[in-house]
Amino acid sequence: MWLGAAATAALTVALLSVRPAHAAIHHAALVIQHSSGSLITRCVAFAEEQITGLQLIERSGMQWEAQDFGSIGSAICQLDREPSTVPPGCFGSGPYWQYFHRQGGGWQNSALGASSSTLHDGDMDGWHFAAGAKQAPSNVAFAAVCAPPPAPTVTLVATATYQPTPAHTATAPGQTASIATPSPGTQALAPSVSPPAATALAATGPPTRPPPGSLGPWLLLGGAVVVLTGLGAFNLWRRRS
Amino acid sequence: MIRHPLAWSAWATAALAAAFIDRNPFLQVLLLLIVINVSIPYRGGRRIRNWRIGLALAVVPIIFSVALSRFGSHVLFTLPAIPIIGGRWTLEAAVFGASTGAALLLTVAIFGVVQITLRSAELLAILPRPFYRAGTTVALALAFAPKTVASLHSIREARQLRGQRSGWRSAPQLLLPLLLTTLEQALQYGESLDARGFGSRRRSRYRPVPWSIPDVVVSVAALLAVVAIVVIPPPPYNPYANLLPSAPTVDNLLSVLLLAIPAVITSFSRRDHATHHA
């Protein structure tokens, strides 16, 4: 009994110490590693307290196909045109898109699908198209994707860390110099690596503030708890007398 | 006063549906408060013994979840690489275990209420004809289990009075008299069933339970609650994805509050009825 009470108290304290909500522009990073090894990184700004992993991909403007797996969330079957067609059963039999979260200095395999996992300010998601279990993408620091002082007026900063094909001249404002030269195969597979920021904004809309929570449910809950406690005390008193 | 076994069955079904479907901690706390309130007026002679089991059931999932699950971003502490339990112990895993434990605690509490408000004989009387034989057998078996435990205790006491040890080694000396006593009791049960005409074609109904207005009110409210709980499911709460639970919606709160009607009715009825079931 004391163990239960102690556990309850510890959980209450821990729950109360979770960081409070505050309104600001948040940033989350997205790292995509193709089977060829080429890295694509994106920094996504959002006004909400948190977004899902799928929203991160959506707002980055990358092409994707997903399949819903119920409460676990949706799996990504095709990302940035790799593989060229969606395999049967989403995963196929060979390599598939593996999902990771950045924790501490490393990648941790995600327990949930992209639509169920959440990202807060400063979080980073990694996707790696590889065969075999737990093939983490290359190590990328959050600061390398999202520049430390984010420009307040830019709501979506797209950065590509490799040079796109000449046919697709990039117009993203945050474009950085190339690090790795991609193989032609990757370029053929991934023709839409850097969409213009304006297109991405038009598709997803500017980040909006979440609606403020209403007071009604809390009043009802509080009133019910007070009435029920009073009723219980009254019944106990009536049994005693 | 709620007397009809069908009304209690409907209430218990609705409460179990709420306990299994709602994983929102606010709704769980509210439901626990409701179940305690419903049970208070009926807690006359029979003592509730299984609250310790309920608490143990609530704590065990926390321990299992926090020790075995490695998911979540709020790390409590990191254990060295011990097999199975080594690694990062996360707050998310503890909260998920607590959520499961609360559902188990609620289940035990609801069955505790059913145990003190429903008599197996009354439940048996309303069973439809095809289930009557099977129901009688189950009711007899349920009545038999505590008697067997009681006779085991008396045999052990008798051995202790004679100065014999009662550890694990004395199990064969305990089991043989227990078997004989149980067989004797079973024969007595059979004879009494025979004397009451069990097994003949006709089935008489002794003192049928009438439907009172509170019974009808509670049954209708329970049916409404079941429909509301199933049709308007609460927003999914997954501690691994989102540690802080969202506020319960007014619809969910109202559907759970429908289950508090037995507590309100019994609070405003006269007291001499309240001791009827005790």
Interface residues (C-beta under 8 A of the other chain):
Chain A: M1 L3 G4 A7 T8 L11 A14 L15 V18 Q50 S71 H101 Q103 A111 L112 S116 S117 T118 G213 S214 G216 P217 W218 L220 L221 A224 V225 L228 T229 L231 G232 F234 N235 L236 R238 R239
Chain B: F26 V29 L30 L33 I34 I36 N37 I40 P41 R43 R52 L55 A58 V59 I62 F71 S73 H74 L76 L91 A94 V95 A98 P236 N238 Y240 A241 N242 L243 L244 A247 P248 T249 V250 L253 L254 L257 A260 A263 V264 T266 S267 R271
